[in-house]
Amino acid sequence: MLLTSFNREDYIAEAIDSVLAQTETDFELVICDDCSSDGTIDIVRDYARRDARIHLSINERNLGDYANRRHVARLAHGRFLKYHDSDDVMYSHCLATMVEPLEAEPRAAFAMTGPRNWPGGPCPMLLTPRLAYERELLGSGLFQQGPASAMFRAEAFEALGGFPEVDIAGDFLFWLHACAKVNVLLVPGDLFYYRIHPGQEMVKPESEMAYARATAEAWRLLQSGQCPLDGETLEIGKRNFAFVQARAVYRHLKGGRVGSALMLLRHAGLSPTDWLSYVRPPRRHPNAGTPATEEQT
């Protein structure tokens, strides 16, 4: 278990308690604090004194969100890596629900849960790179999940390079590149409570720019040979992707946020020709990216 923290004194005790309440008890909890200035470190130290499975590391300088996630992964010793955010709450069956199917499916590099059960069939559900991209671009989505949604094989996570060292949108960028290369196992959803609050990284003003740049990288990948889709499926995926970006621009304009709309247009990675060629009404199906559909083709 990997937990990164920065000024989370209001939430971290509940986050740790939810880890200690897991029905799967064979784990270590490595907590890496990023120079908190509140009472976060004192709270963690108190837990570490009472439970030998908890190990605290304090950074000498503030690394930032995803750089700290990369750092804490290097401190772990287990075969599997599972991130847990310091403001979230894991349900007691979370670890068991993820580790058992991942152990039973050696073809998967990591397992992923979501806020609800996955459309298209029962879990566990193995997705090839093609199916993962079909689910993201033609179905109900996949790459919007946060780091805590996944459990990784430690060797596979290292081979994939871990989360990129960016301040925001590192999760999206990781799924974008990892799911183009390896298989992912979907496991049942609703395994933890994702807390929404004003102190999150995603609500910071600079998050718009970060996600716009991530969008540009996604568009470049769709244009490259790295994308596992091809033919008509890829063309539909591009249209759906462009429509989502155009809709975001429209919503900013409708809300009077002209500067944000122009920023998205400028940094989304699509050329004027791309906008004209690909912005069409979306063609999606909730069962897209499902193994059963691949078997039928």
N, C-alpha and C positions, 0 to 999 in steps of 0.2 A: 504494500500500500504506500502510495506517495501523496504527500500533502504539502503544498506550498502556502505560505502565509505572509501577509503584510497588513498590519493594523486591522486585525479581525477579532479584537477582544470581545465584541458583542456576539459573535457567532461560533468561535472556534471550539468552545467547550461542547456545544451541542454536536458539532461535526465530529469531534473525537469520540464522544459517547456513542454515536451511531456506528462507528467502526468497531468499538469494543463490544457492541451488542450483536455482532455478526454470528450467525449459526456456524459458519466456517471460521474456526478459531486459529488455524495454522497460518499465521501471517506475521510480518513485521510492519510497523507503521513508521515510516521515515518522514519526519517533518522538517522542512527546510524554510527557515524564516528569513525574509528579505529585508532585515534591518528595521523591524517594527519599532515605532516610537511610543506605542501605547502599552497596555498590559498583556499583549498576546504572548510574549515569551515567558512571562511568569506563569501564565495559565498552563502552557505546554510543559514547562519544567515540573509543575506540580503533578501532572498526569504521568510524566516519565518516571518520577520517583515512585509512583504507585504501580506501574505496569512495565515490566522489562521488555515488552514487545515494542515500546515506543522509543524512538531515537531522535533526538533533536540536533539539528545542525543550524548554526547562525552564520549567515554570509558576512564577510568583512565589508562588503559594499553592496548597495542596492543593484540587483541585476535586472530587474524588470520581470514581468510575468512569464514569458516563454523561455527566456534565458534561465530563469530559476527552475522551470519545469525540466529543462535539459540537465541542469546541475543535479537536481534531486534524483533523477533516474540513474546517474552514475554512482550514487551512494547505496543503491539497493542491491540485494543479494539473491532475490528469489527468481524462480523460473518464469513467473508472470509478473507484470507490472500493471497496477490499477491506480489511476489518479483519483483523488477525492478532493474536491474543492473545500476550502476552509469556511465557506459560508453555506454549504449544502448539508443535507442529511441523508445518509444511506438507510434504506429499509433493511431489516435484519437478514433477509434472504438474499441480498444483492450479490455478495461474493459467491455463494454456493450456486446461484442461478447462472452465473457467468463462467466460473471456473470448470464446472463439470462438463458442459457441452464443448468447451474449448479443448479440454484434455482429450475428449473423445473424437475430435475432428482435427487430425494432424495437418490437413491441407490448408487450414486457416491460419493466417498470421496474427489476427486479433479478432476478438468478439466485440460486438457493438449492441448496446441497448438504446432505446429511445423513450420519449415521454409517454408513449402509448404503444400498444402492440403494432407490429409491422403489417401493412396490407399485403395481400397476395398469397397468404398461406401460413401454416403453423411454423413455429420456431422449435429448434434451431433451423436456420435457413442459410445455406452456403451460397455466397455470391462470388462469381468469377469477376475479374475486372470489367468485362463487358456488361454483366448484369448490374454491377454497382453503378456504372455510368448510365445505364438505361433507367435505373431507379432514380438517380439524381436528376437527369435531364428530361426524361419522358414520363416519370411516375410521381410518387409522393415526396421525393427528396431523400437525401442521405447525408450530405456534407454539412448540414446545419447543426449537427450535434457537437457538443462541447467535449473537451478532453476527458471529463469524468464519465463519459458514456462508453468508453472503451476499456477492455482488458487486453493487454498485449503479451505475446510471447517475448520475453526479454531479448532473445537473440534476434528475432525479427525486427523488433523496434530499433535496436542498434543498427542493424543492416539498412534500415530505411532512413537512418540519419536522425531519428527523433523529431520533435517539433522544431520548426524553423525558429531562428532567434530574432523574432520580431516582437513588437510591443502588443499588437492586437491582430486578430484574425489568423493566428498561427494554427489553430485547429482546422479551419477551412482549408488552408494551404496544405496541411499534412494530408487530410483525406483526399484532396485533389490529386496529389502525386502518389500517395500510397495505394489508393484503390485502383490506380491505373496499372499497378505492378503485381499486387498480391491478392489473394482471396480473403474475404471478410465473412465472419459468421454472425448472422443476426440472431440475437437471443431475445427472450421476452422483454417487453418494455415496462415502464413505470417501476424502476428499481431504486430510484432515489428522488428526493425532493430538491428541485432546482429553485433556489431562493432568488427573487427579484428585489433589488434594493438600489439606492442611489450611488453606492460606492463601487459598483461593478465597473470593470474595464470597458465593457461594451457601451456604457452610457457616456463615456468621456467624449468631449468634442472632437478629438482627433480620430475617433473610431470611424467616422464617415470616410475620411481619406484613406485609412488603412483598408477598409473593405472595398473601396473603389479600386485600389491598387491590386487587391487580391482578385477582384473581378477581371482586371486586365490580364493577370497571369493565367486565370482560367480560360479566357478567350484565346490566349496564345497557345495553350495546351490543346484546345479543341482544333486549332488550325495546324497542329503539328502531327507528326507520326506517332507521338506518344499516346494519343487518345485511343482507347480500345474499341471505339465505335467506328463504323465506316458506312459508306453508301447512303441510302435514304435515311437510315436511322440516325446517322451523324447529322445530316442536313436538318432533320426535324429537331434534333437536340439543339443545334445552333439557333434555330428559330425560336424555340422555347426559351433559351438562355437570353437571346436578344430582347424578347418580349418582356421578360422579368426586369431587365435593366431599363427599358423604355417606360415600363409602368412605374418604376421607382422615380425616374425623372419627372414623370407626369404628377405623381403625388407630391413631390417637393414643390413643383410649380403651382399646383392647386392650393397648397398650404401657404403660398406666399414666400417660400424659401428659394428665391431665384438663384442666390449664390450657391446653395447646395446642389441645385439642379444642374447648373453650369459646371460645377466641379465634377459631378458624376459623368456628365457628357464628355468632359475633357479627359478624365482618367480611367474610364471604363474599358478602354482598349479597342473599341470598335471605331473603324474609320467611317466617314460619311457614306461610303459605298456599302459598308457592312450594315449600317442602320437601314438603308434603303432596301438592301437585298434580303435581310433576315427578319425584320420586325413584321411579324404576322401573328394572327390569333394563335394561341398555344394549342398543341395537340398532345394531351396527356391522358394516361390511363392509370388508375390506382394500382393495377396489378403489374405494371411495367417493372422489369427488373426482378422477375420471379423465376426460380428454377423451373417451374412447370412450363412456363412459356418457352424457355430455351429448349426443353426436351421435345416440344411440339414442332420446332423448326428444323 
